[in-house]
Amino acid sequence: MTKDEMIELAKQSGWEYAHGESGFEPLWAFANLVAEKEREAVANWMMNKGFSTGHGESTKDLLDELEWQIAEREREACANICETLELPEWPDKVRQPLAQAIRARGQE
C-alpha cells in the first residue's frame, strides 16, 4: 500500500492530525506492523500447506508465489494423468508428447 493510499484511508477513518504529514508517523509505523503480521500469517499458511514462500517480501509477493505454485502442481498432475492413462486410443507416442506439452507451459 502506498503512502498516499494510507493517508486516504486514514482520512476516511476519521484520523485526526494536527501537524501536517508528520502527524502520520505513528500511522506509518502501525501500518507497517499490520502488514508484517499479515505477511507472516500468509507465509505460515503457505508453509503449513506445503508451499514454499520464495522471496515474498510482501503479502502480494507471497500470493503471486502461491498462484504460480498452484498452477505448477496442476500442470504436473495433468501431465501425470496423460502419462498413466491406459487407453488403447492413446498410445505412448500420443501420451508422452501431451505430457511434455503440458509441462512446457510452465516454462513459458
Order of alpha helices (4+ residues) and beta strands (2+ residues): alpha-alpha-alpha-alpha
